């Protein structure tokens, strides 16, 4: 029988023993857009034991330039990214157990998914969610590998609870990146570069090659041929509310969680409510409002020049505006 992992096992730092360890690992992938797609595919091809994907969005044509797991048909059918990714990844490696959740990443939604998780992978495009993950990883004592990219630039950093500085510690020493893919765009190679750093660090953790772990924050700009490794060891603070001597994990508190937000890279506002939608019933009600499109996961309607998408978990995306006030007005006009 042909061993699908033979080339990977020939790599000495992994070998047969390392491959067995990899096959026993469970990764929580938070976000399945560009970074999530790239990391998930590499991890599944590497033969991890289980992958849990959480993502709040669905596939659109502007994703296809850099989000490698999706197809044009996924766009036409408005398939949620988590579902489309699961389908594609299962076709790549049916030996990996894959769970997919179409929902927002909050402390409430993530906590129940942390059982037996060996690694949290940050593949988000939202800084508030990153701060929540930063608190979660320390409270749960689970490693977190961060990644972000915009334009031709990218960043990656591995957080080990009780060992390395956390994201909160780094805020005072790293420059704020105010640019978004909406304002300056993004090229696919930057995505792949960040994902390569993230997945490589994950493999090192899985095979317990701690000496090979990168302890520095890496940043790069592919277009301008820049690559930097930043020593952040001194950034760790005893007074840090996340990783200090008396942690309070502030970003796990409900009041810190955004209830409405403008999504990165899109003229779209997300509104989060506590209500759950029965898709079939809501689709019937919206028929009188405008053209409706539905699938088992969501219903969308065209209304006054806007496109509104409702998910089962109570979220809605209002496409066509970056004004939270306008989005809320449209939302309440439709569902009260």
N, C-alpha and C positions, 0 to 999 in steps of 0.2 A: 504493500500500500504506500502511495506517495505521501510524504510528510509535508503538509502545506507550510510548516514553519521551519523547514530544514535550513534555509539560508539565514534565518534569524538566529537559530541555535548554533550555527557555525560562527557567529560573532561571539568571541570568547567571554566578554563580560556578561553574556546572557547564558548560553549553553543550555543543556537539557534541564539542569536544576532551575535556572532562571525562567525558562519557558513554563515550567510547572507552576512557579510562583505567579507568573503573569496570568495564567489560566484560572487562578483562584481569586483574582482581584475584582472589586466592584467599584466602578467610577460613577459619580454623579456629575453629569454634564449640564451646567446651568446656562441655557441659551443654545440654540441650534441654528444660528445664522452662518456667517462666514467662518469664524473661528470654531464654532461648534461643529459644523460640517467637516472641516478639515481634521480637527482632533478626533472626532468620533470615528471617521473612516480609518485613520491610522491606527487607533486603538483596537478597533474591531478586526482589522486585518492582522494586527499583532497577536490576537487571540486572547484578549482579556475574558474573564469569566462572565461578567455582567456589566451592562451599561444602562443607566437610568437617565433619560433625557427629559428635561423640562423646558418648554418654550411657550410663549404666549401668542405667537404670531402665525400667519399663514404665508404661503409662497406667492410672491409677485414677480413680474418679469424683471424688475430692476435687481432682483436677488441673483439672477442666473449668471451674471458676470463674475461672481466671486464665491457663491455658495454652492459647493461642488456636488452635493447630494441630490439636487432638485432638477426637475425637467419642465419643459413647456406645458406638458399635460397637468403637472401639479399646479401650475399657475391658472390654467383654464378651469380647473376643478376647485380652486381655492382651498387646497388641502393644507391643514395645519403643518407647520414645519416639523414638529415632533413626530407626527404620524408619517409624513412623507419620508423622513429620515429613517425611521424604524423599518419601513418597507424596503428601502434601498439597502440598508445595512444588513437586514436579514438575508437579502439576496446575495450579498457579498460573503457573509460568513454565518451560516445557519447554526453554528455551534455556540455562538454567543447569545446569552439571554439578554433581551432588550425590552425595557419598559419605557413607555412614552406617555407623558402627561401634558395635556394642552391647558396650561394655566400660567398665571403670573408667579414670578419668584418672589415670595415674601417669607418672613420668618415662620409664619403660620403654615404655609404650604410646603416649606422645605423640611421642617422638623420631622414630620412623619416619614420622610424618605431617607433619613440618615442611618437607619439601622443597617449595620454590616457594611457601610460604605468605607472604602479604604482611601479614597481621594476625591476631593471636590475640584472640578475644573471650571474656572471662570471663563465663560465664552459670551459674556454679556456686552451690551453697548450702553450701560446705564450706571452712573457712578453711585447712585443710592443703593442699587442692588449689590454693588461691589462692597460697600461698607457693611451691608447686612451679611454678606458671605464672610467678610473679615471677622465679624463677631461670632458667627456660627462656627467657623472653623476652630476658633479658640475655645468656645464653650463646649464643643463636642470633641475636641482634641483630634481633629482630622486635618491632614495636610491640604493646602490650597495652592493651586498653581494659577497665577494671574496672567492675563494677556489682554492687550488692547492694540488697535491699529487704526490709522487714519492717514489718508494721502498715501505717501510712500514710507511712512514712519510706523514703528511698532515698538512694543515694550513687553517684557516678560519678567516675572519674579516669582520665586517659590517661597511660600510661607510655611514654616514648620512651627506649630504651636509650642510655646515655652523655649524656643531656640532662636528664632530669627525675629527681627523687627516686623511689625504688622503694617498693614496699609495705613492705619491711623498714624503710626509713628512716622511713616514716610512723607506724610502730607506737608510737613514743615521743611523738608529738605529737597523735595522734587518739584520742578516747575509745573504749574497747572496747565493742562492741555485743554484749551478752550475750543480748539478746532474740532469739528465733527465731520463725518462723511457727507453731511448735508451741505456744509459750507465749502469744503475743499475736495470732496470726493475720496476715492480710495482705489488702489490698484490691487489686483489679485495676488501678485507676488509678495506684497507686504503681509497679506493674510497668511500665506503659506509659510513665510519666514517665522512669524510669531508662533504658529501652530507647530512648526518643527521644533522650536525651543521648548514649548509646553509638553509635547508628547515625549520628547527625549527625556526631560526631567521626570515625567511620569514613569517611564521604563526604568530609570535609575532607582526610583523609590520602590518599584515593584520587586526588583531583583535584589534590593537592599544594598546597593552599591553607594553607600552614603558618602564615601570619600570623593566620588565623582560628581556629587550634586553641586550645582552652581549656587554659590552663596551671594553673588552680586546681582544687582538689577541690571538687565541688559536693555539697551535702547539702540535703535538704528534708523537710518534714513537711506533706503536702497537707492533712491534716485540721485542723492547727493553723496553717495559712497561714504557714509559715516556709520561707525559702529563703536559703541561705548559700553564699558562694564563699570558700574558704579558701586563702590564699596559702601554699603549702608549699615554696617554692623554697629556703628556708634549711634545710630538713630533710635535704637531701642530705649524706651523710657520706662522707668519704674512707675511713673504716674499715669501711664497710658490707660484710658478707660477700657481698652480691649485686651491688651496683653500685659498690663502692669501688675503691681503687687495686689491691688484691690480692684479687679475688673468689674465693671457694671454693665458691659455690653449694651450701650445706649441705642444702637441701631436695630436692636431686636424689639424695641418698644413700639407699639402701634402708632404713636403720635409722630414717629420719625419716618413713617412709611408714606410715600406719595400716593394720594388718592386719584389725582389726575396729572398727566404729564405729556409733554410734547415728545414724540418718538424721534430718535436719532435718524437723520438721513431722510426724513419724510415730512410732508406737510400734513401731519396726522397727530391727533390727540387721543390718548387712551383715558377712558374713565373706568374706574373700578368701583363696583357697588357690592353690597352684601347679598343681593338677590341672585337667584339662579334662574336661568331661562329654559323653558321647555321649547326647544327649537321649532318643532312642528306647529305648536300653538302660536308662537310669536310670528312665524312666517305667514300664517293665515291672517293674523291681524294686520300685518304690514302690507298685504296685497292691495289694500285701499290707498296706500300712501304713494307707492311707486313700484318700479320693476324690482322683483325679488329674486334672489338666487340663494339656494340652500344646499347643504350637505349634512351628514350626520353630526358635524361638529360646530357649525355656525350658520347664521343666516345674514345676508347682506341686502340692503335696499338702497335705491337711488332716491334722494329726497332734496329738492331745492338746490340742485347742483352739487350736493355732497353725497358721498358714499359712506353708509354707516354699517358696520359689521358687529353683530352681537354673538358672543360666545356663551356656551352653556354655563360657564363658571361665574357669570354675572358681569363680565367685562364688555366694553364696547369700544371700537375704534371709529373715530369720526375723521374720515379722509377729506381733505380739501381746505383745512384750516390749521393754523398753529396757535390759535387763540383758545385758551381754556374756557373763557366765558362764552364764546360762540359755540364751542363744542357742547358745553353743559346745556345751553339753551336748546340746541337741536335734540340732544339726548332726551331731555324732559318733555319736549314736544311729542316725541315718539312713544315713550314708555311711561310718562307721568312721574 
